[in-house]
Amino acid sequence: MPLIEFKQGEIICNEGDALDNLLFITKGSVKAYFNGRQLNMEQGDTIGLTAIGSKLHNCKYTATSDVTIFTHPYSDFKSLENLVREKADVANLLVNSMCRQVVFFLEYKAFLQNEADIAYDTANEVYPEYERLCKVYAFTSKMLAGITDFNRASDEDTLKRCVQDYYKEIRDSASNVVKAFFSKPGIATGFIYKCAEDIGKITDSCEAYKKHLLEISPLFINEDGHDLFSLVTELHNNSINMKGADEAVEVLIKRLLKLFSVMTCIDPALYRERLASYRDELSDLREGQDLVDAPAATGAAKQNLADSLYVILEYSGVSEELRNKYARSIQEYTKNRDRGGTGDEAYRLRKELTVIFYDIYRLVLVKSLRDASPPTIIKMFLKFGYIDAELAGYESADYMYSIADSYKGDPKRGIYTAYEWLLAVYKGEKDPCKDDFDTDYNAHIRELRQAKKINEEEEARMLVDRDAKLMFEMENVFPTVNKITFGRITTYCPFFGEHNVQRRPQDSILTPDLISDTLNDIVSIDFSAYARQTSFAKPEVGVQRETLNISVMPDIILMPNMGTRVVMWQEIEGRVRTTPARMFLPVFLLSDVKTMFINLTGEFRWEMCKRIQGPRWSDVTEHSLTSEYFDYLQFYRSNRELSTDVKSAIKTELTRAKNAYKSVFVSNYAEWLNYESNGSPRLNKYARALMLKYCPFTVEIRQKLSMNPQYGDIIGRYELRMKQRANHLGKLVQKINKITTNVPIEIQNEIEFLKN
C-alpha cells in the first residue's frame, strides 16, 4: 500500500470527492467535518468507509497534525472484501473505525432531531401565548405566516432504535471481545456492508432534519426583523408599564432564549445584536416605569393602534404647524358622517385631504427608504393607505396591523406592493412608468431640456438621478392610478376609510399566490396570452432570421386602497417589446379577481398588437388581431357572412361600448375564455374564427372542441398552420444538426411552444 504524508492543516479530501482509495491513518490525527459537526480520527481509523455505498465522500477531512496514511485502491465492495480476506488484522481496524463513524452520524442525527423537537414545541407554546397576552393587554397581535403551519419533524430513516443501540454497544464493548467476534472475514465484511447501507439512511435523515431547520429558523429570528422574537419583544416593550405584563411576557422571552441556545441554524451575530438591542430598550423603559392597570381588552381600542395619525405625521417630519393642520383636517373628515357625500363641503374636504395624503406619503416614503425597519404603523400607511383606526374602522385596522409586517409582494413573479414598486424604481431595478400623457421619464427630461427649463448638465444628471426618478413616479403616475383603481372617482379620498369597506379586508386582499394562480388559469386556456414575437438570428448555425414567441408575464402593482377597478397601464417598458407589461390593481379588490384579470389580459392583447403594428394597426392589408377586428366591427353591416340577427347584436355591442372597438374585443375575449373554452357558444362565427386565429386555446381544449361542428373547421385550419410551422422548424433543426449538435435553446423553446 503506497504511503502518503500530509502536513498539519492540509485538506486530505473534500466532501463530494470521488472515493478512489481507502485511507488508513497510521500516524497523526484527522478531523472529519459533516454539516459543521466534527469527528476526531486517530491512528487506526480509516477514511472513506462511510462513502463505500455512494462512492462519494460525505465529509471533509483535514489533518490536525502531521499525518501518515496508507492507501488501498477501492473500486467496489469486492475490493474491500478481498482486502479483509487477505489481511486478517485489517478487519478489526475497519470494524472499530466504521462503528465509531456510524455512531458519530447517529449522535448528530439525534442532536438535530432534538433541536427540531424543541423548535416545534416552542412555536406551539410561545405564539398562542403571545396571541393570548395581546388580548389580555389590549394589543393587536401580528400574524406570522408559517409559525403554526409546520409539523413536528419526523425521523424518516428506517433504522429501528434497537439497531442504533446495537452500534453503540459494539463501540462500547471491550476490544478483545470485538476482535474475537469479527475475526472471521465473512462476519467483518457483512458488518461493514450493513454499516454502509445504514450510513446512507442516517445521512439522508440528517440532511432532511437540516433542511427542515433551515426552513423554520427564520420564523424565530431573521434579518428582516419580522419573526417570533420581534413579536414577543415588541409586546414586552409596549406593555412594560402594565401590571403583570412584565413577568408574563418575560416567560416567553426565556422560552425563546432557551431555543436559541441550542439552535444551530441561526446567525449567532444577528442573535447577539437583536438581544442586546432588546435589552437596552427594555432597560430604558424600566427606568421610567410607572405601572398602570391593564386595560379591559375590548377587541377594539387597541393600545398599539392608538395615536396612529400622530405616529405617521411625526415620522413624516412635517413642521408642527403643518402637523396640526393635517391632523385637524383628517379628524374633521373622520367625524364627518357623510364622508362620501357629493356636496360642495364634502368635495372640498376630500380634495384637501388628497393633497395632504400625497404630501405625507412622499415624505414618509423617502424617510422609509433609509430606514432599515420602519414601524408597523408606517408600513400600514404605505401598503394600505391607513392613517387612523377610527377612520379605518377598528376591525379593519386590527387586521391591517396584524399583517403589515408580513404582507409582501413577490418581485420574482412580478408582483409588487406600491411600496415595493416605488422602492424598485428608487433602486434602479425598474424604470419609472409612463405618465398619463404616455411620456416616459427619459422623454420627460428631454422635454424639459428642449423647453430650456434645465440645461445639458442638469439633463445628464437627472437621467441617472434616483430621487428624480422616484419623484416622477410619485407625482405623475402614483396619484392617477391610485384614483383610477379606487373606482369611485367623484367620492375619491386616498385615506383608507370604513365607509368604503364593502367586504372585509381579509376577504378582498390580493396575495401573490392568488394573483399568480389566476394568471396561470388564464394561460392554461389562452396559452399565448402573454407571448411576444421577437426576431432571432444565428447565422453561424444556419438560422438567418426566425420570428419566435417568448412569454413575458406582466408586472402587477398593488395600490394602497380598497377599490373596484384595475388598470392596464402600459404594455412594455420603453421600446423593448420583450419587457413586462404594467398593470395596477387595488390591494383590496372588491371585484371578481378572475374577471378583472381576463379584462386586463384582453386589453393587453389589444394594446400589444397596436404597439407591434404601429401606425398600421388598423390596416387590414397587414393581418393582425387589431386590424382584422377593426375591419370586422367597422364593416359588419356589409359582411355577407353575418345574419340580420347577428348584425343587430353587433350594433348593440358597439352601442354599449360607445363605439370603442377595444371594449368590444375585451368583452368578446372574456366570453371566449369563460364560455367558448367550455364549448358554450357566445360569439358569432366570424368573431369566433378571429379569436381562434389570434387567441388560440391550448391543445387539450382544442381536442375537446374539435368534435363540435361550430369549432371543427376553424380548429382544423389553425392546426394546419401550426403543422406547417412545425415542419419548417423541423427542417431548420435538421439543417442546424449538419453544422452542430447544439440546437439553439430559442429554437427548442419555439418547438415546445407550438406543442401547446
BELPE-V404509 format. One record per residue. N is the residue number from 1. PHI is phi in radians with two decimals (999 if undefined). OMEGA is omega in degrees with one decimal (999 if undefined). BURIAL is b if it has 16 or more other ideal C-beta (glycine too) atoms within 10 Angstrom, else e. Layout:
((N PHI OMEGA BURIAL) (N PHI OMEGA BURIAL))
//
This chain:
((1 999 -178.6 e) (2 -1.11 -179.2 e) (3 -1.79 177.8 e) (4 -2.23 178.0 e) (5 -2.08 177.1 e) (6 -2.22 176.2 b) (7 -1.41 178.7 e) (8 -0.98 179.3 e) (9 1.61 -179.8 e) (10 -1.28 175.9 e) (11 -1.47 -179.7 e) (12 -1.43 171.5 b) (13 -2.81 -176.7 b) (14 -1.82 172.8 e) (15 -1.05 -179.7 e) (16 1.67 176.8 e) (17 -1.17 178.3 b) (18 -1.22 177.5 e) (19 -1.50 178.1 b) (20 -1.86 -177.1 e) (21 -2.48 165.8 b) (22 -1.51 -173.6 b) (23 -1.98 -177.9 b) (24 -1.69 179.9 b) (25 -1.38 179.5 b) (26 -1.83 179.1 e) (27 -2.74 177.2 e) (28 1.62 -177.5 b) (29 -2.37 -176.4 b) (30 -2.37 173.3 b) (31 -1.96 173.8 e) (32 -1.77 -178.8 b) (33 -2.02 175.7 e) (34 -2.32 -178.8 b) (35 0.91 178.9 e) (36 1.48 178.0 e) (37 -1.49 -174.1 b) (38 -2.09 174.0 e) (39 -2.21 177.3 b) (40 -1.42 179.2 e) (41 -2.09 -174.7 b) (42 -2.15 176.8 e) (43 -0.96 -178.3 e) (44 1.80 177.4 e) (45 -1.42 -179.2 b) (46 -2.13 177.0 b) (47 -1.50 177.4 b) (48 1.95 -178.4 b) (49 -1.09 -176.9 b) (50 -1.30 -177.9 b) (51 -1.88 -174.2 b) (52 -1.22 177.0 b) (53 -1.36 -177.2 b) (54 -1.63 -176.6 e) (55 1.15 172.3 e) (56 -2.28 179.7 e) (57 -1.09 178.6 b) (58 -1.75 178.2 b) (59 -2.31 169.3 b) (60 -1.75 -176.7 b) (61 -2.05 -178.8 b) (62 -2.24 178.3 b) (63 -1.27 177.5 b) (64 -1.71 171.8 e) (65 -2.68 172.4 e) (66 -1.12 -170.7 e) (67 -2.20 172.5 b) (68 -2.03 -174.2 e) (69 -2.31 169.1 b) (70 -1.68 -178.9 b) (71 -1.97 174.1 b) (72 -2.32 -177.4 b) (73 -1.00 177.6 e) (74 -2.22 177.3 b) (75 -1.98 176.0 e) (76 -2.74 -175.0 e) (77 -1.09 179.9 e) (78 -1.07 -179.6 e) (79 -1.15 177.0 e) (80 -1.24 179.0 b) (81 -1.06 178.0 b) (82 -1.09 179.2 e) (83 -1.09 -178.8 b) (84 -1.12 -178.8 b) (85 -1.25 -179.0 e) (86 -1.36 -175.9 e) (87 -2.22 -175.7 e) (88 -1.10 -177.4 e) (89 -1.24 179.4 e) (90 -1.29 -175.5 b) (91 -0.97 -178.4 b) (92 -1.12 178.1 b) (93 -1.08 -178.5 b) (94 -1.11 -178.1 b) (95 -1.10 -178.7 b) (96 -1.10 -179.1 b) (97 -1.16 179.6 b) (98 -1.08 -177.9 b) (99 -1.12 178.0 b) (100 -1.08 -177.4 b) (101 -1.27 176.6 b) (102 -1.08 -179.6 b) (103 -1.13 176.1 b) (104 -1.00 179.7 b) (105 -1.17 178.4 b) (106 -1.09 -179.4 b) (107 -1.18 178.2 e) (108 -1.17 178.3 b) (109 -1.09 178.9 b) (110 -1.11 177.5 e) (111 -1.09 179.4 e) (112 -1.14 179.7 b) (113 -1.11 178.5 b) (114 -1.11 178.7 e) (115 -1.10 179.5 b) (116 -1.13 179.1 b) (117 -1.14 179.6 e) (118 -1.12 179.1 b) (119 -1.09 179.9 b) (120 -1.10 -179.4 b) (121 -1.11 -179.8 e) (122 -1.11 -180.0 b) (123 -1.04 -176.2 b) (124 -1.39 175.0 e) (125 -1.72 -170.3 e) (126 -1.34 -173.5 b) (127 -1.14 176.5 b) (128 -1.05 178.8 e) (129 -1.21 174.9 b) (130 -1.04 178.9 b) (131 -1.10 -179.7 b) (132 -1.14 -178.9 e) (133 -1.16 175.4 b) (134 -1.04 178.2 b) (135 -1.16 -178.6 e) (136 -1.07 -175.0 b) (137 -1.78 172.6 b) (138 1.07 172.1 b) (139 -2.04 174.1 b) (140 -1.44 177.8 b) (141 -1.31 179.3 b) (142 -1.72 176.5 b) (143 -1.35 175.5 b) (144 -2.24 -174.4 b) (145 -1.00 174.3 e) (146 1.68 -173.4 e) (147 -1.20 178.4 b) (148 -1.96 -175.5 e) (149 -1.65 -175.5 e) (150 -1.37 -177.9 b) (151 -1.66 174.6 e) (152 -1.09 -179.0 e) (153 -1.13 -179.2 b) (154 -1.78 177.1 e) (155 -1.37 -172.0 e) (156 -1.49 179.0 e) (157 -1.36 -173.9 b) (158 -1.77 -179.6 e) (159 -1.32 175.7 b) (160 -1.37 -179.3 e) (161 -1.04 -178.7 e) (162 -1.14 178.4 e) (163 -1.21 177.4 e) (164 -1.13 177.3 b) (165 -1.12 -179.9 e) (166 -1.02 -179.7 b) (167 -1.18 -178.7 b) (168 -1.15 -178.5 e) (169 -1.24 174.4 e) (170 -1.14 179.4 b) (171 -1.05 -175.1 b) (172 -1.53 -178.8 e) (173 -1.29 178.9 e) (174 -1.08 -174.9 e) (175 -1.08 -179.3 e) (176 -1.20 178.8 e) (177 -1.20 180.0 e) (178 -1.08 -177.9 b) (179 -1.11 -179.1 b) (180 -1.17 -176.0 e) (181 -1.18 -175.4 e) (182 -1.70 -178.0 b) (183 -1.24 179.0 e) (184 -1.45 -175.5 e) (185 -0.98 -177.8 b) (186 -1.10 179.2 e) (187 -1.17 -177.9 e) (188 -1.11 -178.0 b) (189 -1.19 177.0 b) (190 -1.11 178.8 e) (191 -1.10 -178.6 b) (192 -1.11 179.4 b) (193 -1.09 178.5 e) (194 -1.12 177.4 e) (195 -1.05 -178.8 b) (196 -1.06 177.2 b) (197 -1.09 -177.2 e) (198 -1.19 179.3 b) (199 -1.08 176.6 b) (200 -1.04 178.8 b) (201 -1.18 -177.9 b) (202 -1.17 -178.5 b) (203 -1.16 175.0 b) (204 -1.06 179.4 e) (205 -1.16 177.7 b) (206 -1.07 -180.0 b) (207 -1.11 179.2 e) (208 -1.15 177.1 b) (209 -1.10 -178.7 b) (210 -1.08 178.5 b) (211 -1.07 178.7 e) (212 -1.05 -178.8 b) (213 -1.17 177.3 b) (214 -1.13 -179.5 e) (215 -1.28 -174.3 e) (216 -1.63 -175.7 b) (217 -1.04 177.7 b) (218 -1.11 177.0 b) (219 -1.18 -177.3 b) (220 -1.58 176.8 b) (221 -2.78 -179.6 b) (222 -2.68 -175.6 b) (223 -1.22 -179.6 e) (224 -1.17 178.6 e) (225 1.52 174.9 e) (226 -1.82 -174.9 b) (227 -2.69 -176.8 b) (228 -1.12 179.3 b) (229 -1.08 -179.0 b) (230 -1.19 179.8 b) (231 -1.08 -176.4 b) (232 -1.26 -179.9 b) (233 -1.17 177.3 b) (234 -1.11 177.2 b) (235 -1.08 -179.6 b) (236 -1.07 -178.6 b) (237 -1.14 -176.8 e) (238 -1.27 -174.4 b) (239 -1.85 -172.0 b) (240 -1.06 -177.2 b) (241 -1.58 -179.6 e) (242 -1.76 -176.5 b) (243 -1.05 177.1 e) (244 1.54 -175.9 e) (245 -1.22 -177.3 b) (246 -0.96 -177.5 b) (247 -1.18 -176.5 e) (248 -1.14 -177.3 b) (249 -1.32 -179.0 b) (250 -1.11 175.1 e) (251 -1.02 179.0 e) (252 -1.20 178.0 b) (253 -1.03 -179.3 b) (254 -1.11 179.0 e) (255 -1.15 178.3 b) (256 -1.21 -179.9 b) (257 -1.11 176.3 e) (258 -1.11 177.5 e) (259 -1.12 -176.6 b) (260 -1.11 179.9 b) (261 -1.21 -179.5 e) (262 -2.02 -174.1 e) (263 -1.46 -175.4 b) (264 -1.61 -173.8 e) (265 -1.72 175.3 b) (266 -1.88 179.8 b) (267 -1.38 -176.9 e) (268 -1.08 179.2 e) (269 -1.15 178.0 e) (270 -1.10 -179.9 e) (271 -1.06 -179.7 b) (272 -1.10 180.0 e) (273 -1.13 -178.5 e) (274 -1.17 -179.0 b) (275 -1.15 179.7 b) (276 -1.11 179.8 e) (277 -1.10 179.6 e) (278 -1.11 -177.7 b) (279 -1.17 178.5 e) (280 -1.11 -179.6 e) (281 -1.13 -179.6 e) (282 -1.14 179.7 b) (283 -1.09 178.8 e) (284 -1.10 -179.0 e) (285 -1.19 -178.8 b) (286 -1.21 179.9 e) (287 -1.12 -179.7 e) (288 -1.78 -173.4 e) (289 -1.19 175.9 e) (290 -2.33 -170.0 e) (291 -1.11 173.9 e) (292 -2.28 177.3 e) (293 -1.22 176.8 e) (294 -1.14 179.9 b) (295 -1.23 173.5 e) (296 -1.23 -177.0 e) (297 -1.24 -178.6 e) (298 -1.63 -176.2 e) (299 1.45 -179.2 e) (300 -2.23 -176.7 e) (301 -1.32 -175.2 e) (302 -1.44 -178.2 b) (303 -1.07 -174.6 b) (304 -1.41 173.9 b) (305 -1.86 179.7 b) (306 -1.15 176.5 e) (307 1.05 178.2 e) (308 -0.99 -177.9 b) (309 -1.00 -177.3 b) (310 -1.27 175.4 e) (311 -1.07 -178.2 b) (312 -1.21 -179.1 b) (313 -1.13 178.7 b) (314 -1.17 179.4 e) (315 -1.11 -177.2 b) (316 -1.16 178.0 b) (317 1.46 178.9 e) (318 -1.20 -179.5 b) (319 -1.12 -179.6 e) (320 -1.06 179.3 e) (321 -1.10 178.5 e) (322 -1.18 179.5 b) (323 -1.01 179.8 b) (324 -1.18 179.0 e) (325 -1.11 -179.8 e) (326 -1.08 -177.9 b) (327 -1.06 179.9 e) (328 -1.10 -178.9 e) (329 -1.15 -178.9 e) (330 -1.19 178.5 b) (331 -1.16 176.2 e) (332 -1.07 178.9 e) (333 -1.16 -179.7 b) (334 -1.10 -177.6 b) (335 -1.36 -178.0 e) (336 -1.24 -179.4 e) (337 -1.33 -177.6 e) (338 -1.95 -176.7 e) (339 -1.13 -179.0 b) (340 -1.69 -178.0 e) (341 -1.17 -178.0 e) (342 -1.85 179.2 e) (343 -1.24 -177.0 e) (344 -1.07 -177.1 e) (345 -1.17 178.4 e) (346 -1.12 178.9 b) (347 -1.12 179.8 e) (348 -1.06 -177.7 e) (349 -1.16 179.2 b) (350 -1.11 179.5 b) (351 -1.11 178.7 e) (352 -1.13 -179.1 b) (353 -1.18 178.1 b) (354 -1.10 177.2 b) (355 -1.09 179.8 e) (356 -1.08 -178.1 b) (357 -0.98 -175.9 b) (358 -1.26 173.1 b) (359 -1.09 -179.3 e) (360 -1.17 -177.0 b) (361 -1.03 -178.6 b) (362 -1.10 -178.9 b) (363 -1.15 -180.0 b) (364 -1.14 -179.9 b) (365 -1.05 -177.8 b) (366 -1.05 179.1 b) (367 -1.19 -177.7 e) (368 -1.15 -179.9 b) (369 -1.09 -178.3 b) (370 -1.89 -178.9 e) (371 -1.91 -176.6 e) (372 -1.12 -178.0 e) (373 -2.51 178.7 e) (374 -1.09 177.4 b) (375 -1.01 -177.9 b) (376 -1.04 179.3 b) (377 -1.05 179.4 b) (378 -1.16 177.2 b) (379 -1.11 177.5 b) (380 -1.09 179.4 b) (381 -1.14 -176.0 b) (382 -1.24 -175.5 b) (383 -1.56 -171.0 b) (384 -2.13 -176.9 b) (385 1.35 -179.4 b) (386 -1.26 174.9 b) (387 -2.44 -177.0 b) (388 -2.70 -175.8 b) (389 -1.18 179.8 b) (390 -1.18 179.4 b) (391 -1.16 -177.4 b) (392 -1.35 -170.9 b) (393 1.62 -172.2 b) (394 -1.12 179.6 b) (395 -1.13 178.4 b) (396 -1.15 179.5 b) (397 -1.09 176.8 b) (398 -0.99 -177.6 b) (399 -1.13 -178.7 b) (400 -1.11 177.8 b) (401 -1.11 -175.8 b) (402 -1.17 -176.8 b) (403 -1.93 -171.3 b) (404 -1.00 -178.7 b) (405 -1.31 -174.3 b) (406 -1.65 -176.7 e) (407 -1.29 -178.8 b) (408 -2.50 170.0 b) (409 -1.44 177.3 b) (410 -2.50 -176.7 b) (411 -0.94 178.0 b) (412 -1.10 176.2 e) (413 -1.76 177.6 e) (414 1.33 -178.2 b) (415 -2.06 -173.6 b) (416 -2.28 161.6 b) (417 -1.30 179.2 b) (418 -1.01 180.0 b) (419 -1.11 179.7 b) (420 -1.12 179.7 b) (421 -1.16 179.7 b) (422 -1.11 176.1 b) (423 -1.14 178.7 b) (424 -1.14 176.5 b) (425 -1.13 -179.3 b) (426 -1.10 -179.1 b) (427 -1.35 -178.2 e) (428 1.49 178.8 e) (429 -1.32 177.3 e) (430 -2.34 174.2 b) (431 -1.34 176.2 b) (432 -1.04 177.1 b) (433 -1.26 171.4 b) (434 -1.22 176.5 b) (435 -1.42 -175.7 b) (436 -1.30 171.6 e) (437 -1.80 178.3 e) (438 1.14 179.2 e) (439 -1.90 178.8 e) (440 -1.50 -172.9 b) (441 -1.08 -178.1 b) (442 -1.08 178.6 e) (443 -1.15 178.3 e) (444 -1.07 179.4 b) (445 -1.15 178.5 b) (446 -1.11 178.6 e) (447 -1.11 177.2 e) (448 -1.10 179.4 e) (449 -1.17 -179.1 b) (450 -1.17 177.8 e) (451 -1.43 178.4 e) (452 1.07 174.6 e) (453 -1.48 173.3 e) (454 -2.39 177.8 b) (455 -1.69 -176.8 e) (456 -1.10 -180.0 e) (457 -1.13 178.4 e) (458 -1.16 177.2 e) (459 -1.06 179.9 b) (460 -1.07 179.9 e) (461 -1.20 -175.6 e) (462 -1.19 179.3 b) (463 -1.13 179.5 e) (464 -2.09 -176.8 e) (465 -1.37 -178.1 e) (466 -1.13 -179.2 e) (467 -1.16 179.8 e) (468 -1.15 178.0 b) (469 -1.11 179.6 b) (470 -1.10 179.9 b) (471 -1.15 176.0 b) (472 -1.05 179.3 b) (473 -1.13 -177.4 b) (474 -1.18 -173.3 b) (475 -1.59 -171.7 e) (476 -1.86 -176.2 b) (477 -2.11 -172.7 b) (478 -0.93 -178.4 b) (479 -1.09 -177.3 b) (480 -1.16 -176.6 b) (481 -1.25 177.5 b) (482 -1.15 179.2 b) (483 -1.25 -178.9 b) (484 -1.15 -177.2 b) (485 -1.20 174.7 b) (486 -1.04 170.1 b) (487 1.71 -177.5 b) (488 -1.84 -169.2 e) (489 -1.04 -173.3 e) (490 -1.22 -179.1 e) (491 -2.00 -174.1 b) (492 -1.21 168.3 b) (493 -2.50 -170.9 b) (494 -1.25 177.7 b) (495 -1.26 179.5 b) (496 -1.17 -178.0 b) (497 -2.15 -178.8 b) (498 -1.05 -176.9 b) (499 -1.18 177.8 e) (500 -1.64 -175.0 b) (501 -1.44 178.0 b) (502 -1.64 173.2 e) (503 -2.39 179.3 e) (504 -1.02 179.4 e) (505 -0.94 -179.3 b) (506 -1.18 178.5 e) (507 -1.64 -175.3 e) (508 -2.04 -175.6 b) (509 -1.20 177.5 b) (510 -1.62 178.6 b) (511 -1.93 178.7 b) (512 -0.97 -179.6 b) (513 -1.15 179.1 e) (514 -1.09 179.9 e) (515 -1.12 -178.3 b) (516 -1.09 180.0 b) (517 -1.11 -179.5 e) (518 -1.14 177.8 b) (519 -1.10 178.6 b) (520 -1.13 176.8 e) (521 -1.08 -180.0 e) (522 -1.16 -179.0 b) (523 -1.19 177.6 b) (524 -1.24 175.5 e) (525 -1.80 179.1 b) (526 -1.86 -170.0 b) (527 -1.14 -178.1 b) (528 -1.75 -174.6 b) (529 -0.96 -177.4 b) (530 -2.01 177.2 b) (531 -1.43 175.7 b) (532 -2.06 175.7 b) (533 -1.63 -179.1 e) (534 -2.44 -179.1 e) (535 -1.47 178.3 e) (536 -2.39 178.6 b) (537 -2.48 175.4 e) (538 -2.64 -172.9 e) (539 -0.98 -176.5 e) (540 -1.14 176.1 e) (541 -2.00 174.5 b) (542 1.67 178.0 e) (543 -1.74 -177.0 b) (544 -1.42 177.4 e) (545 -2.85 178.8 e) (546 -2.24 173.7 b) (547 -1.66 -174.4 e) (548 -2.03 178.4 b) (549 -1.83 172.1 e) (550 -2.26 -177.7 b) (551 -1.66 178.3 e) (552 -2.28 -178.5 b) (553 -1.28 -174.3 b) (554 -1.32 167.7 b) (555 -1.48 179.7 b) (556 -1.95 -179.6 b) (557 -2.01 -174.7 b) (558 -1.75 -175.1 b) (559 -1.42 -173.4 b) (560 -1.40 176.8 b) (561 -2.76 171.2 b) (562 -1.84 -171.3 b) (563 -2.40 -173.8 b) (564 -2.08 -173.2 b) (565 -2.09 176.8 b) (566 -2.24 -174.4 b) (567 -2.34 168.9 b) (568 -1.56 -167.1 b) (569 -1.36 177.7 b) (570 -2.65 -172.8 b) (571 -1.52 177.5 b) (572 -2.54 171.4 b) (573 -1.66 178.8 b) (574 1.07 -178.5 e) (575 -2.00 -177.0 e) (576 -1.46 -172.9 e) (577 -1.27 -176.9 b) (578 -1.71 176.0 e) (579 -1.75 -175.4 b) (580 -1.19 168.9 b) (581 -1.24 178.4 b) (582 -2.21 -177.8 b) (583 -2.19 -179.2 b) (584 -1.96 177.5 b) (585 -2.38 172.2 b) (586 -1.24 179.4 b) (587 -1.15 173.1 b) (588 -1.95 -174.7 b) (589 -1.70 -178.4 b) (590 -1.56 179.5 b) (591 -1.73 178.4 b) (592 -1.19 -172.8 e) (593 -1.10 -175.9 b) (594 -1.16 178.2 b) (595 -1.03 -179.3 e) (596 -1.11 -178.0 b) (597 -1.27 174.7 b) (598 -1.12 177.7 b) (599 -1.10 178.1 b) (600 -1.08 -179.7 b) (601 -1.15 176.8 b) (602 -1.10 176.8 b) (603 -1.07 179.9 b) (604 -1.07 -179.6 b) (605 -1.01 -178.2 b) (606 -1.14 -176.3 b) (607 -1.19 179.3 b) (608 -1.18 178.1 b) (609 -1.13 177.2 b) (610 -1.07 179.5 b) (611 -1.10 -177.8 b) (612 -1.19 -175.5 b) (613 -1.36 179.7 b) (614 1.16 -176.6 e) (615 -1.06 -176.1 e) (616 -1.71 -176.9 e) (617 -1.10 -179.4 b) (618 -1.90 -179.6 b) (619 -1.50 -173.8 e) (620 -1.17 175.9 b) (621 -1.24 173.1 e) (622 -1.78 -174.2 e) (623 -1.08 177.3 e) (624 -2.79 179.1 b) (625 -1.00 -175.7 b) (626 -1.19 -177.0 b) (627 -1.17 -178.5 b) (628 -1.28 177.0 b) (629 -1.23 176.8 b) (630 -1.06 -180.0 b) (631 -1.12 -179.5 b) (632 -1.07 -177.1 b) (633 -1.37 -178.3 b) (634 -1.28 -174.6 e) (635 -2.03 -176.8 e) (636 -1.11 -177.3 b) (637 -1.11 -177.8 e) (638 -1.70 -178.8 e) (639 -1.42 -176.5 b) (640 -1.26 179.6 e) (641 -1.35 -176.1 e) (642 -1.81 178.5 b) (643 -1.37 179.6 e) (644 -1.07 -179.9 e) (645 -1.12 179.8 e) (646 -1.15 178.8 b) (647 -1.08 178.2 e) (648 -1.13 179.3 e) (649 -1.16 178.6 e) (650 -1.12 178.1 b) (651 -1.05 178.4 e) (652 -1.12 177.9 e) (653 -1.03 -178.2 b) (654 -1.15 178.5 b) (655 -1.12 179.8 e) (656 -1.10 -179.5 e) (657 -1.57 -178.9 b) (658 0.97 177.7 e) (659 1.10 175.3 e) (660 -1.53 -175.2 e) (661 -1.10 178.5 b) (662 -1.08 -179.6 b) (663 -1.11 177.4 b) (664 -1.13 179.7 b) (665 -1.06 -177.9 b) (666 -1.06 177.5 b) (667 -1.12 177.6 b) (668 -1.12 -179.7 b) (669 -1.11 178.2 b) (670 -1.11 177.3 b) (671 -1.17 179.0 b) (672 -1.06 -178.0 b) (673 -1.37 -173.9 b) (674 -1.37 -172.3 e) (675 -2.03 -175.3 e) (676 -1.09 179.3 b) (677 -1.11 178.1 b) (678 -1.73 178.8 e) (679 1.39 179.4 e) (680 -1.88 -173.4 e) (681 -1.08 174.3 e) (682 -2.27 -176.4 e) (683 -1.65 171.8 b) (684 -1.33 -171.5 b) (685 -1.12 -179.0 b) (686 -1.22 178.2 b) (687 -1.13 179.7 b) (688 -1.09 180.0 b) (689 -1.13 177.8 b) (690 -1.14 179.8 b) (691 -1.10 -178.9 b) (692 -1.18 -179.9 b) (693 -1.19 -173.2 e) (694 -1.91 179.7 b) (695 -2.30 -172.2 b) (696 -1.15 173.6 b) (697 -1.29 174.6 b) (698 -1.19 -174.2 b) (699 -1.06 -179.5 e) (700 -1.09 179.9 e) (701 -1.21 -179.8 b) (702 -1.08 179.8 b) (703 -1.10 179.2 e) (704 -1.18 -176.3 e) (705 -1.43 -173.4 b) (706 -1.10 178.9 e) (707 -1.37 179.5 e) (708 -1.46 -177.0 e) (709 -1.05 179.5 e) (710 -1.30 -178.0 e) (711 -2.04 -170.9 b) (712 -0.93 -175.9 e) (713 -1.14 -176.6 e) (714 -1.21 176.2 b) (715 -1.19 178.3 b) (716 -1.05 179.0 e) (717 -1.13 179.2 e) (718 -1.14 -179.3 b) (719 -1.07 178.7 e) (720 -1.10 178.9 e) (721 -1.10 -179.5 e) (722 -1.21 177.9 b) (723 -1.15 177.9 e) (724 -1.10 178.7 e) (725 -1.14 179.1 e) (726 -1.13 177.4 e) (727 -1.09 178.4 e) (728 -1.06 -179.4 e) (729 -1.20 176.9 b) (730 -1.08 177.8 e) (731 -1.16 178.3 e) (732 -1.14 178.1 b) (733 -1.11 177.1 e) (734 -1.05 178.7 e) (735 -1.14 180.0 e) (736 -1.13 -177.2 b) (737 -1.11 176.3 e) (738 -1.31 -178.9 e) (739 -1.77 -177.7 e) (740 -2.66 177.8 e) (741 -1.52 -178.0 e) (742 -1.65 176.5 e) (743 -1.26 -179.0 b) (744 -0.90 -177.7 b) (745 -1.05 179.3 e) (746 -1.09 178.3 e) (747 -1.21 178.3 b) (748 -1.07 179.5 e) (749 -1.12 179.2 e) (750 -1.16 177.5 b) (751 -1.09 177.6 e) (752 -1.15 179.2 e) (753 -1.05 -178.8 b) (754 -1.17 -179.9 e) (755 -1.26 177.9 e) (756 -1.25 999 b))
//
